[in-house]
Amino acid sequence: MSTYVLVHGSWTGGWVWKPVAERLRAAGHDVYHPTLDGCAERSHALRPGITLDSQGREIAHFLFYEDLTDVILVGTSSGGMVVARAAELAGERIQRLVFVDALVPLPGETASIINGRPPRGSEELAYGLPLEEVKQQAFAGFESPIR
């Protein structure tokens, strides 16, 4: 059987992978779906200095400290950029990369270019959809702790 590490994208956490993880585990695979620093249940850890590089290191360190090898590393949305960076840092631990509807910019591209949005201001710690849009669009059909 295989070992999977599933990496979430923006506005979510490891919880987004729960249905996939359950199916993979039922098939006998080992599955991890950590939440990245500053996201979801780890939102209290949001701080300056969280970058694509730091999140890539976070996943590379996760692989090291869990002593995982021959990993199938999966990323969705902006998690695609995170797993690509983790693969640069810990390629010897990774068997395969999988990108599920993920951002993987070509040289010179940015997430804002790919998504057709204006770049965010460098003074912003975090950004995203306005709260009402989050409730109505991003998480339509999910029960949310956002009130």
Summary of the structure (lengths in Angstrom):
residues: 147
radius of gyration: 15.5
end to end distance: 41.3
largest distance: 45.5
contacts: 405
relative contact order: 0.15
helix: 41%
strand: 16%
